């Protein structure tokens, strides 16, 4: 039987492309990794072309193209067209569901894909079948079709983000490959856009980007001082507790004058604490209500809100939840995979073929560069004299970490999603808290309250994590044990929680570093943070790795088999 190959494309916020064949991801790339523009928005031309190179598939082998969203999602940090400004002002009066469905269907008729068609013609795929996958269906498809449960099991699928195609959250029953939506909240009733992101803006940080800073700040404050004020902004709909309801009579930037009046005199840390506490309260109640309604206790999640790892921790602690799966590339960056998987399923259903389903394994979907390419880049940057090649680069890195050095690592295929999982990472000895100041001074420039994260050998996770379970993607948080001092620089300094990567056998080269480090120190984990300059995306290419090395205070870069030292 001929394979079915689908190209998935997100041409909006956090754009990128993915290539899947028979339900398995062969390559997936975020445009920002190639352009060095964080949250790159627009046509992911480089990514589209690169996924074919990575997968070693000719574009003519493509059977279909899946485009994310009926209407392109604008970058909230870069694009703010007049129609969005007008709609923001009118939204308190015209946000009912029938109107949302109407305007989404009308605007879809005017969706401009001419720039994409130009690329398709260049690749010879302009006549391939095109599917437009509704925004939250793409999120739901990510969660369901990569979950550890087969199509023969009933799964509760829940999505939550800022908004896309007029929708901000959904509750779905997924079974036998079908995803049936049973509840949804409008853009106006968004737990993200109409609450968490606007509190982020109120605190002087960037909405749709710095929410993680509010989550990191929350443990320093006392939620009880102003949580009752948070309850005046948004709630679960009393008439349908599977939906959220904005009770503030405003949306996006227009919320700010009312927030200033509501929160006047409240401390910034208490505001962050109350925001996080109320978010967790709402989110877990939402999940509990969905389980009660459906009777399904296995839950899969996706959407940008799922980056709130503290809420994910609370979900895993719920008695009602039998098991939970959080798609790691849960934001819009992951939607090309979801769209492609959904189109693949729809083709199989139409053509009478049994669809394949592949549970998520590693996320190393990106480009890989050999030593020849890497050395050419080193020469072009004028760094050849500083480069030494080693047969055992992993052992060299472990030795440097043991000596207290900080090492940037560029090796193998780069990761899909927002987290560095060892191949585009900055590594350090997590037992020395002084490394935090060194890291921030050298490259990261993080706010003083923000934690780093550890990579922990999976066979030793119970030594460091309470209620440990495999957490291979940095999408879960845990309380830590009394042995936390061995990884003290890689946990939250206030509440001692950790957002770990537990490392199994998927990445043998990275694992070798940790095993060598373990043999030198007896410690089963190290600090792992993303390899990028502050305000830039994780590096994707040798050229960007070298540029970042040159423009930072990093002393060591292990790139392929080469070690560079300043």
N, C-alpha and C positions, 0 to 999 in steps of 0.2 A: 504494500500500500504506500502511495506517495506521501511524503511528509507534508505537513502544513506549516508554513513559515509566515509569521506575522511581524510587521514592523510597528512598534508602538511609539507615539510621538506626543509630547507635551510642548505646545508652542506658547505657553503662558508663563506665569510665575514659576521660578525654579525649573526652567525648561530642560528637556533632555530626550533621549531616545533609548529604546530597548528592542532587542530582536529575540523572538522566541520561536522554537520549533517543537511542534507536538507537545505544547504545554510546558516546555522546559526553557528557562532563561539561558540563552547562549552568551549574550552581551547586553550590558546596560550602562549608560554613561550620562552623567549630568554635564550640561554644557559648561558650567562654571569651572569644571576641572581642566578644561582645555582653554578657556578664555581668560581665566584668572579674574573674573568678575563675579563677586558673590551674589547669589540669588539671581543669576543671569535670567533675563526675561526676553522672550522673543523666539525667533526661528532657530532651532538647535542644529544648524547646518553641519557643524563639525561633528557633533554626536551622531547624527544620522549616518554620515559617511563612515565614521570610525567603527560603529557597531558591526558593519559588514566586514571590515578589515579584521576586527578582533575575532568574530565568529568564523572567519574564513568562508564566507558565503557570498556568492555573486548576487547583486541586487535583483537580477532577473529570476532568481529562485523564489522571490517573494510572492506569496499568494494573496496577501491582503495588507492593508494599512489601517491602523486604529489610531484615531486622533482623540486626545483627551478633551472633554468638555464640549457641550453643544455650543457654548459661547466662550471664547477665549477669556481666561482669568488674567486680568491686568495685574502687573506688579504694583502692590500698594505703596512700595517705597520709591518707585520711579515714574509710574504712570498714573495720572489722575485726570482723565478726560472730562470734558464738560458734562457729558451725559451721566457720568458717575457722580459728579458734584451735585447735579440737579436731583438725581435719585436719592442721594443721601439726605437732602433737605426734605424731600417729599415722603420718605420711607415711613415715618410714623403714621401717615394717613393712607398709604397704599401698599401695605405689606401683606394683605391677605393672600391665602394660597392660590385661589383661582386667578388672581392677577399675576402672581409670580409665574405660574404655568403659562399664562398668556404671553407675558413679555419675553420669557425664555424662548418660546416657540417662534415668536415673531422675529426676535433678534437672530435666532439661528439661521433664518433664511438669508440673512445678510452677512453671515460669517465669511470673512475674507481668507481664503486659503491660496491665493495667487502666489505669494512668496514660497509656500510649500510646493505648489505645483511646478514651480521653476526648478526646484531641487529634484523633484520626481522625474521630470523630463530629462534632466542631466544624467540621472541614474537609469533611465529607461523603464521606470515603473509608473509612468503617468496614467496608464490604463488599468492599473490594479484596482481591485475592489476597495472602497474606502468605507470604514465604519466610524461614526462619531459616537463615542461612549460618554454618556452623561457623567458629570464630575464625580458624584458620590458613588455611582455604580463602579467607576474605575477604582476608587478607594476600597469599596466592599470586595471587589474582585481580587485586589491585592491580598486582602486579609483572608478570604475564604479559600482561594485557589492555591495558596502557598501554605495553608495551615497544616498541622500534623494529622488532621482528621480526613478521612476519605470522603468521597461523594456519597457513600452509603449511610453516613451519619448526619443527623440534624445538627446544625450549628447556628447559634445566634450571632449575627454579624452586626456590629455597631460602628458607625463612623461619625466623626466630629471634627470640624475645622472652622476656619473663619467663615468662608462661604464659597460656593461654586455652583453655577447654574441655578442661583436663587435659593440654594439649600445649604444649611449649616450642620445638620446632624440627621442621621437615619438609624432606624432599627429594622433589621431584616431577618427573615428566616431563610436559611440556605440548606437545601437538601437535594440530592440527586443532580447536582450541578446547577440547579436553578437558584436564583437569588430573588426572593420576594420581599419587597419593601412593605412594612406594616405601619410605619410611622415616620414622620419627618418634621423638622423645624425649618422655618424660613430663614433667609439671610438675616433678617431683622432680629430674630430671636436667637442669635448666635451666642453660645457660651464663650466662643473665642472673640469675635469682633465686637460684641455688645457687652463684654465684661472684661475678660482677662487682658486683652490687647489694649483696651482703653485705660485700665488701671496702669498698665505698663507705660502708656503715653503720659498719664497723669504724674507718674513718678519721674518723668524726665528722660525716659528711655525710648528706644525705637519700637513702635508696635510692629507686629509680624516679624520680629527679629530678636528682641531682647526679653521675651517672656521667660526664657530660661534664667535670666538674671533675677527676675522677681521670685521665681521658685527658689533660687539659691539664697536670696536675701531673707525669705520667709522664716527660717528657723531662728533668726536673731530677734524677731519681734514677738509680741503677745497678741494673738488673734482676738482675744475676748474684748479688747478695748474698742474695736470698731466693726466686728463681724455683723452686728445687727444692721449697720449702715449698708453693708454689702448686700444684705437680703432685700434692700429696696431697689436694687438694680435689675435683677433677673431671678427667675424661679422656675420650678417645674410647673407646667400648665395644670391647674387643678382639674380641668375637664379631661385632659389626656396626659397622664404623668409619664408618657414616653416622649413628650415634647417639651422644649424649653419655651419660656415666655419672657420677653423683654418688658419690664414694668416701668421703665425709666422715661418713656415717651421721647426718646431721642436715639441717635445712632451715629457711630463713628465719631468724627471730630466734634460734632454738635453736642456730644455728651460732656465735653470738658467743662463748660461753664457750670453745669449742674453738679459735676463731680467736685469742682472747687468749693461750691457751696456746701455740699454734703459732707466732705471730708476735711473741711477747714479745721485746723488745730490738731489734726491727728499726725502722729509721728510716721515717717516714711517706712520704718521697719515694721511697725504695727499694721500699717496698711497692707504691706506685702504679705504679712502673716495671715491677716484676715482674708485677703484675696485668695491665697492658696488654700486655707482651711475651708472656706465656703465653696471653692471650686471642687475640692475633694468630696465635700458633703453632697453637692449637687450631682457630681459624676457617679458616685457610688449609689446614690438613690436612684438615679436613672437606670443604672445597670440592674439593680435589685428589682425595680419595677418591670423591666423587660423580661427578666427571668421568671418573675411571678406570672406575667401575662402569657408567656410561651411555654413554660415548663422546661425550657432548654437551658442546660447548665454549663455547656461548653461554649465559650464566647471568643470570637475573633474581632480584633479592633484595627482600625486604620483611620487616617486623617491627621492633620497637623497637631490637633490637641493631644494626640497620643504620645507626643514628645514629653508630656508632663509625667516624668517617671515616678514622682511621688504619688500621683493619683493611680498609676499602674500598680504601685506597691499596695495601695489600699484595696484595689480590686482583687489582687491575689490573696489578700487576707480575709476576704468575705466568705462566710460559711456557705452562702448560696452558690458560689462559683466552684464548679467541679474542676475546671481547667480553663486557662486563658492563653490566647496567643495574640501578641502585639506585632504587627508587621513593622520591621525596623525602619524602612524608608517610608514612613507613614505619612509624610507631608506630600505636597504636590510633586516633589522630586521623584517620588516612587510611582506616580500614576501611569507613566508609559508602560510599565510592567502590567499593571492592572488592566489597562485598556487592551493591550495585546492579548492577554489571557482571556478576557471577556470575548473579544472578537473570535479567537480560536474556538472557544466553546460554542459560540453561535454558529460558526461555520460547520462544526461537527454535528450539531443538532440539525441543521438544515440539510446536510448531506448524508445523514444517517450513519455517521461514524461515531465510534465510542471515544469520547475525549479522554486524554491522559491527564492525570493530576500528579504533580511532583511536590511533595512537602519541601519547605525551605531548608536549604543546607547553608553552605557558605555564601557570602555576599561579594566575593571577589570577581565582579563581572566586567571590570574595566580593562584598560590597555596595559600591556606588559612590554618592557623594553630590555633587550639583551645588552650584554656588556659592551659589544661593539658600538651600538647606538649611544650608550651612556658615555663611553670614552670620547666619542666624537663630540658630544655636547660639552664634556669637560674641557676638551681642547679649544672648542669655539669660545668658551667663556674665559680662556686664558688661565685655567687652573690645573693644567696637566702636571706641573711641577709639584703641586700639593697633593696629588693623588697617588695612593699606594694600593696595589691589588693584592687581595688575600684569598687563598683557597678556603679558609675557614673564617669568613667575615662574621658569622654568628658568634663564634668564640671570642673574637676581638671585641665585638659590641658588649658581650657579657662582662668581659674583663674591664672595659671602660666604665660600665655601670657600677661594678663592684668598687671601683676607685672613686666613685662619686661624680663621674662626668655625665653630662647630658648629651645624648646622641640623637640626631635626626635620622630616620630610616626611610629609604625609598627602595622598595624591592617588590617584584612580582606584580600581579594585576591589582589595580586600585579598587577601592571599595565602592559599593553602591549605597547611597543614603548619606546621612549627615555625620556618621561616626567614622573615625579612623580606627581600624581594627588590626593594626600592626604593620601594614604595608606602606602607609603614608603617615607615619607617626613620629612623635618626639618621645623618647624614652628616658627614664631616670630611675634612680634608686629611691623607692617610695618610703624607705625606713628613715630617711633623713628629711625632717620637715623644712630645713633650710633650703632645700631644692626648690620649694615653691617660690621664694623670693628670686632665686637665680633664674628660674623659668620666666617669671614675669618681667624681670629686667632684661633678659636676653631677647625675648620674642613675643610672649603671649600678651603682656600688658593687661591682664585681667583685673576686674574690680576686686578689691581686697577680700570680699566675702565669698568669691566664687571658688568652688572646689575643683580639683582635678579628679581623674578616674583611674582605677587600676585594671590591669590585665592579671588574672589569677589562673594558675594551673587548675583545670577543672577537677582533677582528682583531689585537690586540696581546698576546694571552695568551702567545705564545711568548717574548716579551721578558722576562716575569716568572716563568713557570712551566716547570719541567723536565718533559719528556714531556707537554706540554700537550695537552688535548683539551677540547672544549666541556663546561663544567661550570656549567650554568645555574641550579642549585638549591641550591648550598652543601651538597652531600652527598658531595663528593669532596675529598681533600687532595692536595697536591703539594709537592715540594721547590721551592725558588725559586732563581732565577738571581742572578748578581752584580749585577743591576739592582734587587735587592730593596729597596735604600735608598729608592727612590721610593715604596714602599708599606710602609715599615718599621713603622708603627704598626698595620698591619692583618695582621701575620703573627705566628707564635709567636716570642716573643723568645728562646727557648732553642734550638730546633732549626730555626728559620727555615722551617717549613712554613706553607702557607696553605690555607685552606678557602674558595675563591673562588666568587663568582658571575661567570661570564663573560657579558657582556651583548651580545646580538645585537639584531635589529630588533623583537623582540616588544613591548618597552616603549619607544615612541618618545619619550615625555615624559622618562622617566628617562635615556634615552640622550642626549637633548639636553643634559642637565646635564653628563654626562661629556665630551661633545664640546666644550662651551663651556669646561669646566675644562681640557681638553687644550689648547685653543687659547691659554689664558692661561698654562699652566705647562709644557706639553710632556709632562705625565705622563698615562699611560693608565689610571689607576685611582684610586679613592678608598676611604676607610674607610666601611663600611656595617654598622651594628648595629641591632638591633631597637628599635622605638619603644615603650618600656614602662618603667615604674618597676621597680626591683628587687623580685622576688617577685610581680609582676603579669604577665598575658599581654600580648602585642602588642595595641596599641589597635585597635579595629574601627570605632568610630563617631566622628563629630566631637565629641560630648560627652566621650567618653573621651580623645580627643586633647587637648582643651582642659583637662580635669581634670589630665592628666599634665603638661602644660606648666606649669600653675599650681602644681603640687605638686613641681616639680623645679627644678634649677638651670639649666635650658635657657634660653638667651637668645633664640633665634629658633625660630619655628614657621612653616613654609610649609604652609598648609592650603588646598587648592584653589588658587585664584588669589590668595589673601590671604597677606600676610606679617605676623606678629605679632612685636613686639620688646618685651622687658621694659625 
